[in-house]
């Protein structure tokens, strides 16, 4: 049995105002080529198929393309819900997709047998049995109790998730006994495990509750296919517990990562091999940092990855010169004429004294409230899209307050 393990596609993601549609379209083409070249029997996507619970229409269209093309190739597909996915959105087409060789497990169920999936090989014979656990929402497995401390809540949630894994694993082994054959057992998950290395674009999913799930709490499966962490890695150095990572860089801090999917070979004796498949980079994404004098050489190197039709997306972090009020204009001048799009400029807040000196001649009387808010916002390490949203929200609040004041004075 050859399984292709991937996760965290985030279809429909808008990256600082930029669509990833072209990249995801190219990714589907590449995946289908790998499926054919390596004779893959089944594809498993371990959560965060979509970026939001209400994905745009083009993201749903890409999703449908993937399902149909894999069905045409005779390859089974198992889709698991992640913390970004809406169980309702994933579940709405579950029965229809089942007719196309796709199994959708959108959320945990009270009946563990509904989370047991037998994945077939291309010839139709059973290849492995999956204890298919998606992202586990605390409310689905745990009833809160009054008076619990934060530590008690963490322990209760960990125990509840561990118990859920045990019941699904038991149901999987009961299904195997019913079939009367020995199959390798695969378990799945969409969560943070102890020791996993995350990135900026990974949303903490158990805030205030379970921070990380212990490796020892997983059932004794032959392979454990995990999603949620975008950096590919073994968990605890164990060969059979893996994050495949996201196939696209979903943040500038992931720009230097080699993205991959995992070919997993299994038979009745268990795990035989795990082979990384490096994913090509379909869009140049580069983060550079330094003083203004250091940037031209880095900008030239980043531009070499782009074309006029598909410019490199760039993040610039400026050190020492970060106090300059006209920093965006200077960066624009440095990048002018290159196949680059600057998506974010960050100021390294390491030269507070110089920055204060530069604005010492200004007083609050010389600035309106909007300028004060905007300058304070620039000191935070936020992406451009979020900064713009906060500025718009601030303007709306101020406008509302002015409206109330005018009404009172009328």
C-alpha positions in Angstrom: 0.0 0.0 0.0 1.4 3.4 -1.0 -0.1 6.4 0.7 0.6 10.1 -0.1 0.4 12.1 3.1 -0.2 15.8 2.8 -2.0 18.5 4.9 -2.6 22.2 5.4 -3.5 23.2 1.8 -5.4 26.3 3.0 -7.4 26.6 -0.3 -8.7 30.1 -0.7 -6.0 31.8 1.4 -5.4 35.5 0.7 -1.8 36.2 1.6 -1.5 39.9 2.5 -4.1 40.7 -0.2 -2.7 38.2 -2.8 -4.6 35.2 -4.0 -2.9 31.8 -4.0 -5.3 30.4 -6.7 -2.6 30.0 -9.4 -0.3 28.3 -6.9 -2.9 25.8 -5.8 -3.9 25.1 -9.4 -0.2 24.3 -10.2 0.0 22.2 -7.0 -2.9 20.0 -8.1 -1.3 19.4 -11.5 2.0 18.5 -9.8 0.3 16.2 -7.3 -1.5 14.3 -10.0 1.9 13.9 -11.8 3.4 12.4 -8.6 0.4 10.1 -8.1 0.9 8.7 -11.6 4.7 8.5 -11.4 4.9 6.8 -8.0 1.8 4.6 -8.4 0.1 6.1 -5.3 -2.9 4.1 -4.1 -4.5 6.7 -1.8 -4.0 10.4 -0.9 -4.6 11.6 2.7 -5.0 15.3 3.5 -4.7 15.7 7.3 -6.8 18.9 7.9 -7.0 22.6 6.9 -8.1 21.8 3.4 -9.6 25.3 3.3 -8.3 28.5 4.8 -11.6 29.6 6.2 -15.0 28.1 7.1 -16.5 30.0 4.2 -14.1 29.5 1.3 -14.5 31.5 -1.9 -16.1 29.8 -4.9 -12.7 29.4 -6.7 -11.4 27.5 -3.7 -14.4 25.1 -3.8 -13.8 24.7 -7.5 -10.2 23.7 -6.9 -11.4 21.2 -4.2 -13.8 19.7 -6.7 -11.1 19.4 -9.4 -8.8 17.5 -7.0 -11.6 15.1 -6.1 -12.6 14.4 -9.7 -9.1 14.1 -11.1 -8.0 11.6 -8.4 -11.2 9.6 -9.0 -10.4 9.5 -12.7 -6.9 8.2 -11.8 -8.4 5.4 -9.7 -6.9 6.8 -6.5 -8.8 7.0 -3.1 -8.9 10.3 -1.2 -9.3 10.7 2.5 -10.1 14.3 3.7 -9.9 15.3 7.4 -11.3 18.5 8.9 -8.8 20.9 10.5 -9.2 23.9 12.8 -9.6 26.2 9.8 -12.2 24.0 8.2 -16.0 24.2 8.9 -17.5 20.8 9.6 -20.7 22.0 7.9 -18.9 23.1 4.8 -16.9 19.9 4.5 -19.8 17.7 5.4 -22.4 19.2 3.0 -21.0 17.2 0.1 -19.8 14.1 2.0 -22.3 11.6 0.4 -21.8 12.9 -3.1 -18.0 12.7 -2.8 -18.3 9.2 -1.5 -19.5 8.2 -4.9 -16.2 9.6 -6.3 -14.0 7.5 -4.1 -13.5 10.3 -1.5 -14.1 9.9 2.2 -14.7 13.0 4.3 -14.3 13.0 8.1 -15.2 16.6 8.9 -15.5 16.3 12.7 -15.4 13.8 15.5 -18.5 11.6 16.0 -20.0 9.9 19.0 -19.9 6.6 17.2 -16.2 5.8 16.7 -17.0 3.3 13.9 -17.8 6.3 11.6 -14.2 7.4 11.9 -12.8 4.1 10.7 -11.8 4.1 7.0 -10.6 1.2 4.9 -8.4 2.6 2.1 -8.2 0.4 -1.0 -5.3 -0.1 -3.3 -5.7 0.6 -7.0 -6.8 -3.0 -7.7 -9.6 -2.6 -5.2 -8.2 -4.8 -2.4 -7.9 -3.3 1.1 -4.6 -1.7 1.7 -4.7 -0.2 5.1 -7.2 0.7 7.8 -7.3 4.3 9.2 -8.3 5.5 12.6 -9.3 8.8 11.0 -9.3 11.5 13.7 -9.7 15.1 12.5 -9.2 18.2 14.5 -10.8 17.5 17.9 -12.9 20.4 19.2 -13.0 20.4 23.0 -16.8 20.7 23.1 -17.0 17.5 21.1 -15.2 15.3 23.7 -15.3 17.2 26.9 -17.9 18.7 29.3 -16.5 21.7 31.2 -16.7 21.6 35.0 -17.0 24.6 37.2 -14.1 25.4 39.5 -11.4 23.7 37.4 -8.0 25.3 37.4 -6.2 25.9 34.1 -4.0 22.9 34.7 -7.0 20.7 35.5 -8.7 21.8 32.2 -5.5 20.9 30.2 -5.3 17.5 31.8 -9.0 16.8 31.3 -8.8 17.7 27.6 -5.7 15.7 27.1 -7.4 12.7 28.7 -10.6 13.2 26.7 -8.7 13.3 23.4 -6.6 10.3 24.4 -9.7 8.4 25.2 -11.2 9.3 21.8 -8.1 8.0 20.1 -8.4 4.7 22.0 -12.0 4.2 21.1 -11.4 4.9 17.4 -8.3 2.7 17.4 -10.4 -0.1 19.0 -13.1 0.3 16.4 -10.4 0.1 13.7 -9.1 -3.1 15.0 -12.6 -4.5 15.4 -13.2 -3.7 11.7 -10.0 -5.5 10.8 -11.1 -8.6 12.7 -14.5 -8.4 10.9 -12.6 -8.4 7.6 -10.6 -11.3 8.6 -7.3 -10.0 7.2 -4.2 -8.3 8.7 -3.8 -4.7 7.5 -1.4 -1.9 8.5 -3.1 0.6 10.9 -2.8 4.4 10.2 -3.9 7.0 12.7 -4.3 10.7 11.9 -4.5 14.0 13.8 -4.7 17.7 13.4 -3.1 19.1 16.5 0.2 20.3 18.1 2.3 17.5 19.7 5.0 17.9 22.3 8.2 19.2 20.7 6.7 20.1 17.3 8.3 23.2 15.7 5.6 25.7 14.5 5.7 28.9 12.5 4.0 32.3 12.5 1.2 31.2 10.2 0.1 28.3 12.5 -2.8 29.4 14.7 -2.7 28.1 18.2 -5.7 25.8 18.4 -6.0 25.0 22.1 -5.5 28.4 23.5 -6.1 28.4 27.3 -6.6 24.6 27.2 -4.3 21.9 25.7 -1.0 23.3 24.5 0.4 20.1 23.1 -0.6 16.5 22.9 2.0 14.0 24.3 3.4 11.6 21.8 2.9 8.6 24.1 -0.8 9.3 24.2 -1.3 8.2 20.5 -2.5 4.7 19.8 0.1 2.1 18.7 -0.4 2.6 15.0 2.0 1.6 12.2 2.0 5.2 10.9 0.6 8.5 12.4 -0.2 11.1 9.8 -0.4 14.6 11.3 -1.4 18.0 10.1 -1.5 21.6 11.6 2.2 22.2 11.9 3.5 23.7 8.6 7.1 22.6 9.0 7.8 19.0 7.8 9.3 16.9 10.7 9.4 13.7 12.6 7.9 13.9 16.0 10.3 13.1 18.8 12.7 11.6 16.2 10.2 8.8 15.5 10.1 7.5 12.0 6.4 6.6 12.1 5.0 9.9 13.6 5.2 12.6 11.0 4.1 16.1 10.1 4.3 16.4 6.3 3.9 20.2 6.6 2.1 22.6 4.2 2.8 22.3 0.5 3.0 26.1 0.1 4.8 28.6 2.3 2.0 30.2 4.2 4.1 32.9 5.9 7.3 34.7 5.2 9.0 32.8 8.1 8.3 29.6 6.0 9.9 31.1 2.9 13.2 29.2 3.3 11.6 25.8 4.1 11.7 23.1 1.5 8.0 22.0 1.4 7.2 18.4 0.8 4.6 15.6 0.8 5.4 12.1 2.1 5.2 8.8 0.3 4.3 6.2 2.9 4.8 2.5 2.1 3.0 0.0 4.2 2.2 -3.7 4.2 0.9 -6.3 6.6 4.2 -6.1 8.5 3.8 -2.4 9.1 5.7 0.7 8.0 8.3 -0.1 5.3 9.5 3.4 4.2 8.7 7.1 4.2 10.0 9.1 1.3 9.8 12.9 1.1 8.7 14.4 -2.2 10.0 18.0 -2.5 7.3 20.3 -3.7 8.4 22.9 -6.3 8.0 26.6 -5.4 5.3 28.0 -7.6 5.6 31.6 -6.4 8.7 33.4 -5.3 8.5 34.4 -1.6 11.5 36.0 0.1 12.2 37.7 3.4 15.2 40.0 3.6 16.6 42.1 6.5 19.3 44.6 7.2 20.3 48.2 7.1 19.3 50.1 4.0 22.8 49.9 2.7 22.7 46.1 2.9 19.4 45.7 1.0 20.3 46.3 -2.7 22.3 43.0 -3.0 19.5 41.0 -1.3 16.9 42.7 -3.5 18.8 41.7 -6.6 18.9 38.0 -5.4 15.2 38.0 -4.6 14.4 39.5 -8.0 16.2 36.7 -9.7 13.4 34.4 -8.5 10.7 36.4 -10.2 9.5 37.3 -13.6 7.5 40.3 -15.0 4.4 38.0 -15.1 5.0 36.6 -11.7 7.0 38.9 -9.5 8.6 37.7 -6.2 6.6 38.6 -3.1 9.0 40.4 -0.7 9.1 41.2 3.0 11.7 43.7 4.1 12.8 44.1 7.7 14.9 47.3 8.2 17.4 47.5 11.1 19.0 50.6 12.4 17.4 52.9 9.8 14.0 51.8 10.9 13.3 55.2 12.5 13.1 57.0 9.1 9.6 58.4 8.4 10.0 58.0 4.7 11.1 54.3 4.9 8.3 53.0 2.5 9.3 55.5 -0.1 13.0 54.5 0.2 12.2 50.8 -0.2 10.0 51.5 -3.2 12.9 53.3 -4.8 15.3 50.4 -4.1 12.9 47.9 -5.7 11.7 50.0 -8.6 12.2 48.3 -11.9 12.7 44.8 -10.4 10.2 42.0 -10.8 9.2 42.3 -7.1 6.1 43.2 -5.0 6.8 44.4 -1.5 4.0 43.0 0.6 5.3 44.0 4.0 7.9 46.4 5.5 8.9 45.8 9.1 10.8 48.1 11.3 13.2 46.4 13.7 12.5 48.1 17.0 16.1 48.1 18.0 16.9 51.8 17.7 14.4 53.5 19.9 16.7 56.3 20.8 17.3 57.3 17.2 13.6 57.1 16.5 12.7 59.3 19.5 15.3 61.8 18.4 13.8 62.0 14.9 10.4 62.9 16.2 11.5 65.0 19.2 10.6 68.2 17.4 7.0 67.1 17.0 4.3 67.5 19.6 0.8 65.9 19.9 -0.6 69.3 19.0 0.9 68.9 15.5 -0.6 65.5 14.9 -4.2 64.5 14.6 -5.5 61.4 16.4 -5.4 59.3 13.2 -1.7 60.0 12.8 -0.9 59.2 16.4 -2.8 55.8 16.1 -1.0 55.1 12.7 2.4 55.7 14.1 1.8 53.6 17.2 0.5 50.8 14.9 3.8 50.9 12.9 5.7 50.0 16.0 3.9 46.6 16.1 5.1 43.7 14.0 1.8 43.2 12.1 1.3 42.4 8.5 0.1 45.1 6.1 -3.4 43.6 5.7 -4.0 43.6 9.5 -2.6 47.1 9.9 -4.9 48.4 7.3 -7.9 46.7 8.8 -7.1 48.2 12.3 -6.7 51.6 10.7 -10.1 51.3 9.0 -11.7 50.1 12.3 -10.2 53.0 14.2 -11.4 55.5 11.6 -14.9 54.0 11.8 -15.0 54.2 15.6 -13.8 57.8 15.6 -16.4 58.7 13.0 -19.0 57.1 15.1 -18.0 59.1 18.2 -18.1 62.3 16.1 -21.5 61.4 15.0 -22.7 60.9 18.5 -21.2 64.2 19.6 -22.9 66.1 16.8 -26.2 64.5 17.7 -25.9 65.6 21.3 -25.0 69.1 20.3 -27.9 69.4 17.8 
